[in-house]
Amino acid sequence: MNMLPRNAVRSFSAASKSGEWLPGAKLKQGTKLVHAGVSPEPRTGAIITPIYNSATFVQDSVADYLKKGYSYSRTNNPTVKVLEEKVAEIEHGYGAAVSGTGMAATTTIMAAFMKAGDHCVISDCSYGGTNRICREHFAKDFNMSFSFEDFRDPANIEKAIIPGKTKVIFSETPANPTLSLVDLDAVSALAKKYGCRHVVDTTFATPVILRAMDHGADITLTSLTKFYDGHNIGVGGAVITRTAEDYERVKLVQNMHGNIMNPNQAFNILQTSKTMGLRVRQQSANAMKIATWLEKHPKVTKCMYPGLDSFPQKAIADKYHRDGLHGGMLWFDLKGGAPSGIQLMDFAARPWSLCENLGATESIITACAVMTHANMLAEDRAKVGITDGFIRISVGIEDVDDLIESLKVALDQVKV
């Protein structure tokens, strides 16, 4: 069976034999989620990619070194390579490098495309780990500089660019945890104008909702831990590049850092990612119903979800989010501020789980100020609106009535 054809023209001409793809077929995303990068194992015909738990690979001779493509699993591994090909195809990139964690992917990007003295314009609201590594590691230890700006207005980004010194513009859309959005076309145009690379973290969006490569991004970053895995099984990250040159640079830096994903986790994500489209659609539908209900609750002062008409950047959401899908993430505040929010999170019963992570089949409620974004400076959290009672929820695929009932009971117990 031939590998799924890439970037070809849609055709309905006959396949040459059973098990081959239609010549020139351009398949839709749901099919790509299942089949991209994957071919039956040639010796046995196994439909599932095997786990190659081998540190090294025997060579036929010195002259034929790397003829089979593999030498040592820190550099490349057959199971991992299939996942990389799947992710690159799904995200519309040239190539992908998958790593042990999302933070490893972020580290690879910064190490690959910045050096001492270089400057980066980055969103003032991003994942807490991203914020911290820029402030505490790259800035202090490697003499890189960062401007943390409000990316809701591209003018803020252009003002912060230092021509000749700014090497990376780092967007995150929707941003974690405030869900602020970025006009990707406009920012990509700025990056091109000033000779920067536009890096976009689309973890919250997933390629089901948004592909940054379709809007001029040079590099897409995603935490595979979240919606790709989607089952709270393990962690991982991916860097997807638009060009062969950037792909080779990323793979070189990843090899030097030694942060490639292990084949067992690559195998897991190869399976779980097949249902990402189904899960994201259900999570989006559930989130919309929960957000609509929360917005009307008398104890809720604010509910933010890109699908709501009240969302401040609704026009941007509708422009960039495909098929009317806006994801499984939302947040809200309560009357009484932080004490009320903390009460609610302590009262929220199953099926909600109070923990970190997001994007999984299980619904999760998170106190960002003391969990995911505790490593941000308090003043920086306050600047972007992450209060101590900020309630972020990741909506799963459970029955939405059960999720709402649990929130209702918890809200009834909150004293405001």
Rosetta blueprint (number, residue, H / E / L):
1 M L
2 N L
3 M L
4 L L
5 P L
6 R L
7 N L
8 A L
9 V L
10 R L
11 S L
12 F L
13 S L
14 A L
15 A L
16 S L
17 K L
18 S L
19 G L
20 E L
21 W L
22 L L
23 P L
24 G L
25 A L
26 K L
27 L L
28 K L
29 Q H
30 G H
31 T H
32 K H
33 L H
34 V H
35 H H
36 A L
37 G L
38 V L
39 S L
40 P L
41 E L
42 P L
43 R L
44 T L
45 G L
46 A L
47 I L
48 I L
49 T L
50 P L
51 I L
52 Y L
53 N L
54 S L
55 A L
56 T E
57 F L
58 V L
59 Q L
60 D L
61 S L
62 V L
63 A L
64 D L
65 Y L
66 L L
67 K L
68 K L
69 G L
70 Y L
71 S L
72 Y E
73 S L
74 R L
75 T L
76 N L
77 N L
78 P H
79 T H
80 V H
81 K H
82 V H
83 L H
84 E H
85 E H
86 K H
87 V H
88 A H
89 E H
90 I H
91 E H
92 H L
93 G L
94 Y L
95 G E
96 A E
97 A E
98 V E
99 S E
100 G L
101 T L
102 G H
103 M H
104 A H
105 A H
106 T H
107 T H
108 T H
109 I H
110 M H
111 A H
112 A H
113 F H
114 M L
115 K L
116 A L
117 G L
118 D L
119 H E
120 C E
121 V E
122 I E
123 S E
124 D L
125 C L
126 S L
127 Y L
128 G H
129 G H
130 T H
131 N H
132 R H
133 I H
134 C H
135 R H
136 E H
137 H H
138 F H
139 A H
140 K H
141 D H
142 F H
143 N L
144 M L
145 S E
146 F E
147 S E
148 F E
149 E E
150 D L
151 F L
152 R L
153 D L
154 P H
155 A H
156 N H
157 I H
158 E H
159 K H
160 A H
161 I L
162 I L
163 P L
164 G L
165 K L
166 T E
167 K E
168 V E
169 I E
170 F E
171 S E
172 E E
173 T L
174 P L
175 A L
176 N L
177 P L
178 T L
179 L L
180 S L
181 L L
182 V L
183 D L
184 L H
185 D H
186 A H
187 V H
188 S H
189 A H
190 L H
191 A H
192 K H
193 K H
194 Y H
195 G L
196 C L
197 R E
198 H E
199 V E
200 V E
201 D E
202 T L
203 T L
204 F L
205 A L
206 T H
207 P H
208 V H
209 I H
210 L L
211 R L
212 A H
213 M H
214 D H
215 H H
216 G L
217 A L
218 D L
219 I E
220 T E
221 L E
222 T E
223 S E
224 L L
225 T H
226 K H
227 F H
228 Y H
229 D H
230 G L
231 H L
232 N L
233 I L
234 G L
235 V L
236 G L
237 G E
238 A E
239 V E
240 I E
241 T E
242 R L
243 T L
244 A H
245 E H
246 D H
247 Y H
248 E H
249 R H
250 V H
251 K H
252 L H
253 V H
254 Q H
255 N H
256 M H
257 H H
258 G L
259 N L
260 I E
261 M L
262 N L
263 P H
264 N H
265 Q H
266 A H
267 F H
268 N H
269 I H
270 L H
271 Q H
272 T H
273 S H
274 K H
275 T H
276 M H
277 G H
278 L H
279 R H
280 V H
281 R H
282 Q H
283 Q H
284 S H
285 A H
286 N H
287 A H
288 M H
289 K H
290 I H
291 A H
292 T H
293 W H
294 L H
295 E H
296 K L
297 H L
298 P L
299 K L
300 V E
301 T E
302 K E
303 C E
304 M E
305 Y L
306 P L
307 G L
308 L L
309 D L
310 S L
311 F L
312 P L
313 Q L
314 K H
315 A H
316 I H
317 A H
318 D H
319 K H
320 Y H
321 H L
322 R H
323 D H
324 G H
325 L L
326 H L
327 G L
328 G L
329 M E
330 L E
331 W E
332 F E
333 D E
334 L E
335 K L
336 G L
337 G H
338 A H
339 P H
340 S H
341 G H
342 I H
343 Q H
344 L H
345 M H
346 D H
347 F H
348 A L
349 A L
350 R L
351 P L
352 W L
353 S E
354 L E
355 C L
356 E L
357 N L
358 L L
359 G L
360 A L
361 T L
362 E L
363 S L
364 I E
365 I E
366 T E
367 A E
368 C L
369 A L
370 V L
371 M L
372 T L
373 H L
374 A L
375 N L
376 M L
377 L L
378 A H
379 E H
380 D H
381 R H
382 A H
383 K H
384 V H
385 G L
386 I L
387 T L
388 D L
389 G L
390 F L
391 I E
392 R E
393 I E
394 S E
395 V L
396 G L
397 I L
398 E L
399 D L
400 V H
401 D H
402 D H
403 L H
404 I H
405 E H
406 S H
407 L H
408 K H
409 V H
410 A H
411 L H
412 D H
413 Q H
414 V L
415 K L
416 V L
